[in-house]
Amino acid sequence: MQEEGFTLVEILIAITIASIILTSVFSFFNLGFSTWEKRKEDKALEQEWRVVDQFLKRDLHNLFTSDIYNNRFLGDYHGFEGIILTEKGLSKIRYQYNPAKNQLLRQVIDLEKDKLIEETLFLADINLRDLEFSFYDSKNQYWKSDWEYRANQGLPLAVKLELRGKDIELPALVIDIYIEQKY
């Protein structure tokens, strides 16, 4: 009598081989999808970093100084504030990194009314370790972690913003400051 079909051993071997192949295929797809998601997050961070760069450039290129206003350019490693000239007149600009909330806040305040005009939040969903501002002292030719207009007799030549994070590598933003607009 001739038996047809597979033996139990043959079926177990086929199932084992199929499971090894399927595990390899699913692992490959999982790796591909996780890489795709990570790259998507990196692109979003890079885009937001470019937006921060554009805002900083616009604000720093519009810095304004006057002997009438005592509130001149002040900066430390977590932010800076100064007076800018906008189409609506003079405003105070403030950039402040909040390590507790892990975010960079930009505020535009009406200088005359001391009223908040605009508020922009950057990097809120990014897992940062630190965000640090520094200011270039052209007289001594080095970067300082703090700046005060009167003590340094003017504005810094440039402002640098460095982002440090977990698995984040972005170039530092270095924005030059044009010759100050003094009135």
DOLO-300215 format. One record per residue (C-alpha): residue number from 1; residue in one letter; y, z, x. Coordinates in steps of 0.02 Angstrom, whole numbers, plus 50000, padded with zeros to 5 digits. Layout:
// DOLO-300215
<r resi="NUM" resn="A" v="Y" w="Z" u="X"/>
...
// end
This chain:
// DOLO-300215
<r resi="1" resn="M" v="50000" w="50000" u="50000"/>
<r resi="2" resn="Q" v="50166" w="49946" u="50070"/>
<r resi="3" resn="E" v="50311" w="50066" u="50041"/>
<r resi="4" resn="E" v="50485" w="50000" u="50020"/>
<r resi="5" resn="G" v="50649" w="50092" u="50061"/>
<r resi="6" resn="F" v="50714" w="50200" u="50200"/>
<r resi="7" resn="T" v="50644" w="50359" u="50269"/>
<r resi="8" resn="L" v="50741" w="50521" u="50264"/>
<r resi="9" resn="V" v="50774" w="50511" u="50452"/>
<r resi="10" resn="E" v="50847" w="50336" u="50437"/>
<r resi="11" resn="I" v="50963" w="50392" u="50297"/>
<r resi="12" resn="L" v="51022" w="50543" u="50396"/>
<r resi="13" resn="I" v="51057" w="50435" u="50549"/>
<r resi="14" resn="A" v="51155" w="50309" u="50444"/>
<r resi="15" resn="I" v="51258" w="50448" u="50362"/>
<r resi="16" resn="T" v="51295" w="50526" u="50532"/>
<r resi="17" resn="I" v="51352" w="50360" u="50607"/>
<r resi="18" resn="A" v="51458" w="50320" u="50454"/>
<r resi="19" resn="S" v="51541" w="50492" u="50457"/>
<r resi="20" resn="I" v="51582" w="50474" u="50643"/>
<r resi="21" resn="I" v="51660" w="50303" u="50612"/>
<r resi="22" resn="L" v="51758" w="50362" u="50459"/>
<r resi="23" resn="T" v="51821" w="50518" u="50550"/>
<r resi="24" resn="S" v="51885" w="50409" u="50692"/>
<r resi="25" resn="V" v="51971" w="50290" u="50571"/>
<r resi="26" resn="F" v="52053" w="50430" u="50472"/>
<r resi="27" resn="S" v="52109" w="50517" u="50633"/>
<r resi="28" resn="F" v="52188" w="50354" u="50692"/>
<r resi="29" resn="F" v="52282" w="50332" u="50527"/>
<r resi="30" resn="N" v="52337" w="50514" u="50526"/>
<r resi="31" resn="L" v="52406" w="50496" u="50703"/>
<r resi="32" resn="G" v="52497" w="50337" u="50652"/>
<r resi="33" resn="F" v="52575" w="50417" u="50499"/>
<r resi="34" resn="S" v="52629" w="50574" u="50592"/>
<r resi="35" resn="T" v="52709" w="50469" u="50730"/>
<r resi="36" resn="W" v="52798" w="50365" u="50598"/>
<r resi="37" resn="E" v="52866" w="50522" u="50512"/>
<r resi="38" resn="K" v="52923" w="50597" u="50678"/>
<r resi="39" resn="R" v="53012" w="50436" u="50726"/>
<r resi="40" resn="K" v="53095" w="50432" u="50555"/>
<r resi="41" resn="E" v="53161" w="50610" u="50582"/>
<r resi="42" resn="D" v="53221" w="50563" u="50757"/>
<r resi="43" resn="K" v="53316" w="50412" u="50688"/>
<r resi="44" resn="A" v="53399" w="50522" u="50556"/>
<r resi="45" resn="L" v="53454" w="50645" u="50692"/>
<r resi="46" resn="E" v="53519" w="50504" u="50802"/>
<r resi="47" resn="Q" v="53618" w="50434" u="50655"/>
<r resi="48" resn="E" v="53695" w="50604" u="50617"/>
<r resi="49" resn="W" v="53736" w="50627" u="50802"/>
<r resi="50" resn="R" v="53830" w="50460" u="50797"/>
<r resi="51" resn="V" v="53926" w="50521" u="50644"/>
<r resi="52" resn="V" v="53974" w="50682" u="50736"/>
<r resi="53" resn="D" v="54031" w="50573" u="50882"/>
<r resi="54" resn="Q" v="54142" w="50467" u="50769"/>
<r resi="55" resn="F" v="54222" w="50617" u="50684"/>
<r resi="56" resn="L" v="54254" w="50703" u="50852"/>
<r resi="57" resn="K" v="54330" w="50546" u="50927"/>
<r resi="58" resn="R" v="54446" w="50521" u="50780"/>
<r resi="59" resn="D" v="54501" w="50703" u="50777"/>
<r resi="60" resn="L" v="54522" w="50723" u="50965"/>
<r resi="61" resn="H" v="54618" w="50561" u="50981"/>
<r resi="62" resn="N" v="54741" w="50623" u="50849"/>
<r resi="63" resn="L" v="54779" w="50792" u="50928"/>
<r resi="64" resn="F" v="54960" w="50843" u="50912"/>
<r resi="65" resn="T" v="55063" w="50973" u="51003"/>
<r resi="66" resn="S" v="55235" w="51042" u="50967"/>
<r resi="67" resn="D" v="55338" w="51189" u="51023"/>
<r resi="68" resn="I" v="55372" w="51227" u="50839"/>
<r resi="69" resn="Y" v="55191" w="51273" u="50804"/>
<r resi="70" resn="N" v="55110" w="51416" u="50899"/>
<r resi="71" resn="N" v="54936" w="51365" u="50844"/>
<r resi="72" resn="R" v="54890" w="51252" u="50989"/>
<r resi="73" resn="F" v="54721" w="51193" u="51052"/>
<r resi="74" resn="L" v="54594" w="51335" u="51072"/>
<r resi="75" resn="G" v="54412" w="51313" u="51114"/>
<r resi="76" resn="D" v="54255" w="51407" u="51162"/>
<r resi="77" resn="Y" v="54073" w="51360" u="51185"/>
<r resi="78" resn="H" v="54041" w="51363" u="50997"/>
<r resi="79" resn="G" v="54191" w="51261" u="50938"/>
<r resi="80" resn="F" v="54376" w="51223" u="50947"/>
<r resi="81" resn="E" v="54530" w="51209" u="50840"/>
<r resi="82" resn="G" v="54693" w="51116" u="50856"/>
<r resi="83" resn="I" v="54827" w="51022" u="50762"/>
<r resi="84" resn="I" v="54801" w="50840" u="50716"/>
<r resi="85" resn="L" v="54916" w="50710" u="50644"/>
<r resi="86" resn="T" v="54844" w="50627" u="50489"/>
<r resi="87" resn="E" v="54914" w="50506" u="50362"/>
<r resi="88" resn="K" v="54956" w="50659" u="50253"/>
<r resi="89" resn="G" v="55049" w="50749" u="50392"/>
<r resi="90" resn="L" v="54998" w="50889" u="50509"/>
<r resi="91" resn="S" v="54834" w="50978" u="50483"/>
<r resi="92" resn="K" v="54731" w="51105" u="50577"/>
<r resi="93" resn="I" v="54560" w="51041" u="50630"/>
<r resi="94" resn="R" v="54419" w="51161" u="50665"/>
<r resi="95" resn="Y" v="54243" w="51129" u="50728"/>
<r resi="96" resn="Q" v="54130" w="51281" u="50730"/>
<r resi="97" resn="Y" v="53945" w="51297" u="50769"/>
<r resi="98" resn="N" v="53859" w="51436" u="50673"/>
<r resi="99" resn="P" v="53700" w="51487" u="50767"/>
<r resi="100" resn="A" v="53639" w="51597" u="50623"/>
<r resi="101" resn="K" v="53643" w="51451" u="50500"/>
<r resi="102" resn="N" v="53605" w="51321" u="50634"/>
<r resi="103" resn="Q" v="53744" w="51203" u="50580"/>
<r resi="104" resn="L" v="53906" w="51126" u="50640"/>
<r resi="105" resn="L" v="54053" w="51144" u="50521"/>
<r resi="106" resn="R" v="54209" w="51035" u="50524"/>
<r resi="107" resn="Q" v="54360" w="51094" u="50426"/>
<r resi="108" resn="V" v="54529" w="51013" u="50397"/>
<r resi="109" resn="I" v="54661" w="51137" u="50340"/>
<r resi="110" resn="D" v="54836" w="51099" u="50276"/>
<r resi="111" resn="L" v="54951" w="51174" u="50407"/>
<r resi="112" resn="E" v="55094" w="51216" u="50289"/>
<r resi="113" resn="K" v="54994" w="51287" u="50143"/>
<r resi="114" resn="D" v="54848" w="51356" u="50246"/>
<r resi="115" resn="K" v="54733" w="51276" u="50118"/>
<r resi="116" resn="L" v="54564" w="51195" u="50152"/>
<r resi="117" resn="I" v="54578" w="51006" u="50127"/>
<r resi="118" resn="E" v="54408" w="50946" u="50185"/>
<r resi="119" resn="E" v="54246" w="51023" u="50244"/>
<r resi="120" resn="T" v="54101" w="50930" u="50323"/>
<r resi="121" resn="L" v="53934" w="51003" u="50372"/>
<r resi="122" resn="F" v="53833" w="50924" u="50513"/>
<r resi="123" resn="L" v="53657" w="50950" u="50580"/>
<r resi="124" resn="A" v="53611" w="51071" u="50439"/>
<r resi="125" resn="D" v="53428" w="51021" u="50428"/>
<r resi="126" resn="I" v="53395" w="51011" u="50615"/>
<r resi="127" resn="N" v="53301" w="51146" u="50709"/>
<r resi="128" resn="L" v="53424" w="51179" u="50851"/>
<r resi="129" resn="R" v="53416" w="51303" u="50992"/>
<r resi="130" resn="D" v="53599" w="51286" u="51035"/>
<r resi="131" resn="L" v="53752" w="51176" u="51020"/>
<r resi="132" resn="E" v="53882" w="51198" u="51156"/>
<r resi="133" resn="F" v="54059" w="51135" u="51179"/>
<r resi="134" resn="S" v="54142" w="51125" u="51350"/>
<r resi="135" resn="F" v="54313" w="51067" u="51405"/>
<r resi="136" resn="Y" v="54357" w="50966" u="51561"/>
<r resi="137" resn="D" v="54490" w="51042" u="51672"/>
<r resi="138" resn="S" v="54567" w="50896" u="51766"/>
<r resi="139" resn="K" v="54664" w="51009" u="51885"/>
<r resi="140" resn="N" v="54509" w="51098" u="51949"/>
<r resi="141" resn="Q" v="54390" w="50956" u="51907"/>
<r resi="142" resn="Y" v="54254" w="51054" u="51817"/>
<r resi="143" resn="W" v="54193" w="51092" u="51641"/>
<r resi="144" resn="K" v="54250" w="51256" u="51565"/>
<r resi="145" resn="S" v="54166" w="51348" u="51420"/>
<r resi="146" resn="D" v="54333" w="51401" u="51346"/>
<r resi="147" resn="W" v="54508" w="51329" u="51333"/>
<r resi="148" resn="E" v="54678" w="51395" u="51283"/>
<r resi="149" resn="Y" v="54826" w="51276" u="51277"/>
<r resi="150" resn="R" v="54956" w="51392" u="51352"/>
<r resi="151" resn="A" v="54846" w="51466" u="51489"/>
<r resi="152" resn="N" v="54790" w="51293" u="51545"/>
<r resi="153" resn="Q" v="54963" w="51216" u="51518"/>
<r resi="154" resn="G" v="54903" w="51077" u="51404"/>
<r resi="155" resn="L" v="54751" w="50995" u="51330"/>
<r resi="156" resn="P" v="54586" w="50968" u="51419"/>
<r resi="157" resn="L" v="54554" w="50792" u="51483"/>
<r resi="158" resn="A" v="54392" w="50782" u="51383"/>
<r resi="159" resn="V" v="54278" w="50880" u="51268"/>
<r resi="160" resn="K" v="54089" w="50881" u="51290"/>
<r resi="161" resn="L" v="53964" w="50926" u="51155"/>
<r resi="162" resn="E" v="53783" w="50960" u="51205"/>
<r resi="163" resn="L" v="53641" w="50984" u="51084"/>
<r resi="164" resn="R" v="53488" w="51083" u="51133"/>
<r resi="165" resn="G" v="53340" w="51091" u="51019"/>
<r resi="166" resn="K" v="53155" w="51102" u="51006"/>
<r resi="167" resn="D" v="53086" w="50931" u="51053"/>
<r resi="168" resn="I" v="53260" w="50854" u="51037"/>
<r resi="169" resn="E" v="53333" w="50747" u="51174"/>
<r resi="170" resn="L" v="53501" w="50670" u="51137"/>
<r resi="171" resn="P" v="53637" w="50624" u="51262"/>
<r resi="172" resn="A" v="53788" w="50738" u="51271"/>
<r resi="173" resn="L" v="53944" w="50676" u="51182"/>
<r resi="174" resn="V" v="54093" w="50663" u="51300"/>
<r resi="175" resn="I" v="54255" w="50621" u="51213"/>
<r resi="176" resn="D" v="54413" w="50591" u="51311"/>
<r resi="177" resn="I" v="54579" w="50655" u="51245"/>
<r resi="178" resn="Y" v="54721" w="50532" u="51251"/>
<r resi="179" resn="I" v="54888" w="50589" u="51319"/>
<r resi="180" resn="E" v="54941" w="50719" u="51194"/>
<r resi="181" resn="Q" v="55061" w="50674" u="51055"/>
<r resi="182" resn="K" v="55201" w="50798" u="51082"/>
<r resi="183" resn="Y" v="55348" w="50818" u="50964"/>
// end
